[in-house]
Amino acid sequence: MLIYVKQERRKDEIVEPRVVGAYEVASEVFRDARKIFKTPPGMGSESFPYRIKLKPLKIFTKPVDFKSLIPELKFITNKKRWSGHLMGKAMREIPEEDFQVITSRA
């Protein structure tokens, strides 16, 4: 599993989309309604109760710039409107080849 962080604004700075680490899924899905982080604006009081445990494989010391990867990624078929391949999905399966491209840049 790769952790992708979407583009965000921090005061007057735009932080580009990036991949920050690779993890292995270390459990089956389980339910736990305890709050573990502050709910993002506009999401109400969601507690995200369906969870999995993760085992870190590699936490990138320098995040991998996602936009520079787009030409090489097979799962992104529309290179001009690439963000549509990520929107509205908490998780998305990608080919092993794309996983290797991304982790090789870390």
C-alpha positions in Angstrom: 0.0 0.0 0.0 1.3 3.5 -0.9 0.2 6.6 1.0 -0.7 9.4 -1.4 -1.2 13.0 -0.1 -3.2 15.3 -2.3 -2.2 18.8 -3.2 -2.8 21.3 -0.3 -2.4 24.9 0.5 -0.4 25.9 3.6 -0.8 29.6 4.1 0.6 31.1 0.9 2.3 28.0 -0.3 1.0 25.2 -2.5 2.3 21.8 -1.5 2.2 19.5 -4.6 0.7 16.0 -4.5 3.1 13.4 -3.2 3.6 9.8 -2.1 5.1 9.5 1.4 5.5 5.9 2.2 5.0 2.2 1.4 3.2 -0.2 3.8 2.1 -3.8 4.0 -1.4 -4.5 5.2 -1.0 -6.4 8.4 -4.5 -7.3 9.4 -8.0 -8.0 8.2 -10.5 -5.1 8.3 -11.8 -4.5 11.8 -14.3 -2.0 13.3 -13.2 0.6 15.9 -15.2 3.7 16.4 -12.7 5.5 18.7 -11.5 8.8 17.3 -7.9 8.7 16.3 -7.5 12.1 14.5 -9.3 15.3 14.0 -12.0 15.0 11.3 -11.2 17.1 8.2 -13.5 20.1 7.6 -16.8 19.3 5.9 -16.9 15.7 7.0 -19.0 16.1 10.1 -18.2 13.9 13.1 -17.1 10.9 11.0 -14.9 8.5 13.0 -13.9 6.2 10.1 -14.6 3.0 12.0 -13.4 0.5 9.4 -9.7 0.1 9.8 -6.7 -2.1 9.0 -3.3 -2.3 10.7 -0.3 -1.4 8.6 3.3 -2.4 8.7 5.8 0.2 7.4 8.0 -1.1 4.5 9.6 2.2 3.7 8.7 5.7 5.0 10.2 8.1 2.4 12.7 10.6 3.9 11.8 12.8 1.0 8.2 12.5 -0.4 8.0 11.4 -4.1 6.6 14.1 -6.3 3.5 12.5 -7.9 3.1 14.7 -11.0 6.6 13.7 -12.2 5.5 10.0 -12.2 2.3 10.5 -14.3 3.9 9.8 -17.7 5.2 6.4 -16.5 2.1 5.2 -14.5 0.0 2.6 -16.3 -3.1 3.1 -14.1 -3.4 6.8 -15.2 -4.7 6.4 -18.7 -5.6 10.1 -19.2 -2.4 11.9 -18.6 -3.9 15.4 -19.0 -6.8 14.8 -16.5 -4.9 12.5 -14.2 -6.5 13.7 -11.0 -9.8 12.0 -12.0 -8.1 8.7 -11.5 -7.7 9.5 -7.8 -10.7 11.6 -6.9 -13.5 10.1 -4.8 -11.6 7.0 -3.7 -10.1 6.3 -0.4 -8.2 3.4 -1.9 -7.3 2.4 -5.4 -5.6 -0.7 -6.7 -2.6 -0.1 -9.0 -0.5 -2.5 -11.0 2.6 -3.9 -9.4 4.7 -2.2 -12.1 3.4 1.2 -11.0 4.1 0.3 -7.4 7.7 -0.4 -8.4 8.0 2.8 -10.4 6.9 4.9 -7.4 9.0 3.1 -4.7 12.1 3.2 -6.9 12.0 7.0 -6.8 12.1 7.1 -3.0 
